[in-house]
Amino acid sequence: MALQFYYNPISCPSRSVRIFLKKTGLLVEEHIIDLSSDEQHSPEFLKINPRHCVPVLKDGDFILTEGWAILYYVIEKFSKEIDDHWYPKDLRKRSRVNEYLSYHDGSTRQLFGKVFQDECLSKMRSYCKPSSEEDAKENVKQMEYVASQLQDTFLKDQKFLCGDEISIADILAVAEVIQPTLSGRDTTKNHPKLAAWVERVKESLNPEFDEVYKQFYEVRRNFMASSEPSSSIERKVIQE
């Protein structure tokens, strides 16, 4: 029986889990949820996830939400079919991945997400309000600090965040680093090692990376070309 996966291409955790599922080669049936038309609040979707968010994984009668929880579930259930480097069994290597995952939500996701909200989401969602000019500048400053931390305290001279092999930490982190680029912002221009890491992650995840990010990049092109961005930009791409 195929796993059922509900996602949206603008959602970072959605893209991360979707790439991982494709890399594993597991049988998955995908369902795109149009957040721009508030589909996440539809009666049908609320039966699946009353917290009205994506991603969601449905395995038979078992329903699981939250990106990291989904990744861990898939890794544990299909451990014999999944390469060890994604979430190593070696205690020290796994602990390095856990170290980053503990940092991720409160730092990378939060700070890159605030800039994305100010510069992009506030123009695409009527309910999403931008920060004040002063707070927006502070959000960019904090995002730059997190980028420095990723480069100098996690990546250092390694190929990937937690060592010389790619892991789920890289899949989760790269989605957040790329997210604010939807407005045209270059999030790595002051961090050359981080910029090289982004390209290395893309190369390691291809062709699945390009397949998953195709819709995101199309939304970005439309967003940057529009004088008055709105939810219709996202909706058009999703419906194509």
C-alpha positions as CSV (number, residue, x, y, z in Angstrom):
1,M,0.0,0.0,0.0
2,A,1.3,3.4,-1.0
3,L,2.1,6.0,1.6
4,Q,-0.1,9.1,1.3
5,F,1.7,12.4,1.4
6,Y,0.1,15.9,1.7
7,Y,2.3,18.9,0.9
8,N,2.6,22.4,-0.4
9,P,5.6,23.5,-2.5
10,I,6.1,26.8,-0.5
11,S,6.3,24.8,2.8
12,C,10.0,24.1,3.7
13,P,9.2,20.9,5.7
14,S,7.0,19.8,2.8
15,R,9.9,20.1,0.3
16,S,12.3,18.5,2.6
17,V,10.2,15.4,3.3
18,R,9.1,15.2,-0.3
19,I,12.8,15.0,-1.5
20,F,13.6,12.4,1.1
21,L,10.7,10.2,0.1
22,K,11.7,10.4,-3.5
23,K,15.3,9.6,-2.7
24,T,14.2,6.5,-0.8
25,G,12.3,5.2,-3.8
26,L,9.3,4.2,-1.6
27,L,5.8,4.0,-3.1
28,V,4.2,7.3,-2.3
29,E,0.9,8.9,-3.5
30,E,1.2,12.7,-3.4
31,H,-1.6,15.2,-2.7
32,I,-0.9,18.9,-3.1
33,I,-2.7,21.2,-0.6
34,D,-3.4,24.7,-2.0
35,L,-2.7,27.0,1.0
36,S,-3.3,30.1,-1.1
37,S,-7.0,29.1,-1.4
38,D,-7.2,28.0,2.3
39,E,-7.6,24.3,1.4
40,Q,-5.9,23.4,4.7
41,H,-9.1,24.6,6.5
42,S,-11.4,22.5,4.3
43,P,-13.5,19.9,6.1
44,E,-11.8,17.2,4.1
45,F,-8.3,18.2,5.1
46,L,-9.2,18.9,8.8
47,K,-10.3,15.3,9.1
48,I,-6.7,14.4,8.2
49,N,-5.0,17.1,10.2
50,P,-7.1,19.2,12.6
51,R,-4.0,21.5,13.1
52,H,-4.5,22.5,9.4
53,C,-0.9,22.4,8.4
54,V,1.4,20.5,6.0
55,P,3.2,18.2,5.6
56,V,1.2,15.1,6.6
57,L,2.0,11.5,6.1
58,K,-0.7,8.8,6.1
59,D,0.3,5.2,6.4
60,G,-2.8,3.1,6.3
61,D,-4.9,4.3,9.3
62,F,-1.8,6.0,10.9
63,I,-1.6,9.8,10.4
64,L,1.6,11.8,11.3
65,T,2.3,15.5,11.1
66,E,5.5,17.6,11.4
67,G,8.4,17.3,9.0
68,W,11.0,15.9,11.4
69,A,8.6,13.4,12.9
70,I,7.7,12.1,9.4
71,L,11.3,11.8,8.5
72,Y,12.1,9.8,11.6
73,Y,9.1,7.5,11.2
74,V,10.1,6.7,7.6
75,I,13.7,6.1,8.6
76,E,12.7,3.8,11.4
77,K,10.0,1.9,9.5
78,F,12.0,1.4,6.4
79,S,15.5,1.2,7.9
80,K,16.6,-1.7,5.8
81,E,15.8,0.2,2.6
82,I,17.3,3.5,3.5
83,D,21.0,4.4,3.3
84,D,22.6,4.8,6.7
85,H,24.1,8.2,6.0
86,W,20.8,10.0,6.1
87,Y,20.5,9.3,9.9
88,P,23.5,7.2,11.0
89,K,23.2,4.4,13.5
90,D,26.7,5.2,14.8
91,L,26.0,7.0,18.1
92,R,28.4,9.9,17.5
93,K,27.4,10.5,13.9
94,R,23.7,10.4,14.8
95,S,24.3,12.7,17.8
96,R,25.8,15.3,15.4
97,V,22.6,15.1,13.3
98,N,20.5,15.4,16.4
99,E,22.6,18.4,17.5
100,Y,21.7,20.3,14.4
101,L,18.1,19.2,14.5
102,S,17.8,20.6,18.0
103,Y,19.2,23.9,16.7
104,H,17.1,24.0,13.5
105,D,13.6,25.0,14.6
106,G,14.5,27.7,17.0
107,S,17.2,29.2,14.8
108,T,17.5,28.4,11.1
109,R,13.8,27.9,10.5
110,Q,12.7,30.7,12.8
111,L,15.1,33.4,11.6
112,F,15.2,32.7,7.8
113,G,11.4,32.3,8.2
114,K,10.9,35.7,9.6
115,V,12.7,37.3,6.6
116,F,10.6,35.2,4.2
117,Q,7.5,36.3,6.0
118,D,8.4,40.0,5.9
119,E,9.5,40.1,2.2
120,C,7.3,37.4,0.6
121,L,4.5,35.8,2.6
122,S,3.1,39.2,3.8
123,K,2.5,40.0,0.1
124,M,0.9,36.6,-0.7
125,R,-1.3,36.1,2.3
126,S,-3.8,38.8,3.5
127,Y,-3.6,37.4,7.1
128,C,0.2,37.6,7.3
129,K,1.4,41.1,8.4
130,P,5.0,42.3,7.8
131,S,7.2,43.5,10.6
132,S,7.8,47.1,11.2
133,E,10.7,48.6,9.3
134,E,12.9,48.5,12.4
135,D,12.0,44.9,13.2
136,A,12.5,43.8,9.6
137,K,16.0,45.1,9.6
138,E,16.7,43.3,12.9
139,N,15.3,40.1,11.4
140,V,17.7,40.3,8.5
141,K,20.5,40.9,10.9
142,Q,19.5,37.9,13.0
143,M,19.2,35.8,9.8
144,E,22.8,36.8,8.8
145,Y,24.0,35.7,12.3
146,V,22.4,32.3,11.9
147,A,23.9,31.9,8.4
148,S,27.3,32.6,10.0
149,Q,26.6,30.0,12.7
150,L,25.7,27.4,10.0
151,Q,28.9,28.2,8.1
152,D,31.3,28.6,11.0
153,T,30.1,26.2,13.8
154,F,28.3,23.4,11.9
155,L,29.7,23.3,8.3
156,K,33.3,24.5,9.1
157,D,35.6,22.6,6.7
158,Q,33.2,19.6,6.2
159,K,31.3,18.8,3.0
160,F,28.0,18.8,4.8
161,L,26.6,20.2,8.1
162,C,27.2,17.0,10.2
163,G,30.2,15.5,8.4
164,D,31.4,14.5,5.0
165,E,28.2,12.6,4.0
166,I,24.8,14.2,3.4
167,S,22.1,13.7,6.1
168,I,18.6,14.8,6.8
169,A,20.0,17.8,8.5
170,D,21.2,19.2,5.2
171,I,17.8,18.5,3.5
172,L,16.0,20.4,6.3
173,A,18.5,23.3,6.4
174,V,18.9,24.0,2.7
175,A,15.1,24.5,2.4
176,E,15.2,27.3,5.0
177,V,18.3,28.9,3.5
178,I,16.7,29.0,0.1
179,Q,13.2,30.1,1.3
180,P,13.9,33.9,1.4
181,T,15.3,33.9,-2.1
182,L,11.7,33.9,-3.3
183,S,11.9,37.7,-3.1
184,G,15.3,37.7,-4.9
185,R,17.4,38.0,-1.7
186,D,20.7,36.3,-1.8
187,T,20.9,34.6,1.6
188,T,24.5,33.3,1.2
189,K,26.3,36.2,-0.5
190,N,28.2,37.0,2.6
191,H,28.9,33.4,3.4
192,P,30.9,31.7,0.6
193,K,31.3,28.3,2.3
194,L,27.6,28.2,2.9
195,A,26.9,29.1,-0.7
196,A,29.2,26.3,-1.8
197,W,27.4,24.0,0.6
198,V,24.0,24.9,-1.0
199,E,25.3,23.9,-4.4
200,R,26.8,20.7,-3.0
201,V,23.5,19.7,-1.4
202,K,21.6,20.4,-4.6
203,E,24.1,18.3,-6.6
204,S,23.8,15.4,-4.1
205,L,20.0,15.5,-4.1
206,N,19.5,15.7,-7.8
207,P,17.6,14.9,-9.9
208,E,15.0,14.8,-7.1
209,F,16.0,18.3,-5.9
210,D,15.2,19.9,-9.2
211,E,11.9,18.0,-9.5
212,V,10.7,19.1,-6.1
213,Y,11.9,22.7,-6.3
214,K,10.4,23.2,-9.8
215,Q,7.2,24.7,-8.5
216,F,9.0,26.8,-5.9
217,Y,11.2,28.3,-8.5
218,E,8.2,29.0,-10.8
219,V,6.5,30.9,-7.9
220,R,9.7,32.8,-7.4
221,R,9.9,33.9,-11.0
222,N,6.3,35.0,-11.0
223,F,6.7,36.8,-7.6
224,M,9.8,38.8,-8.8
225,A,8.1,39.7,-12.1
226,S,4.9,41.0,-10.5
227,S,4.5,44.6,-9.3
228,E,1.8,43.5,-6.8
229,P,2.5,39.9,-5.7
230,S,-0.6,38.0,-4.3
231,S,-1.8,34.5,-3.6
232,S,-2.8,34.1,-7.2
233,I,0.9,33.7,-8.1
234,E,1.1,30.6,-6.0
235,R,-2.3,29.3,-7.0
236,K,-1.5,29.5,-10.7
237,V,1.6,27.4,-10.4
238,I,-0.1,24.8,-8.2
239,Q,-3.0,24.4,-10.6
240,E,-0.8,24.0,-13.7
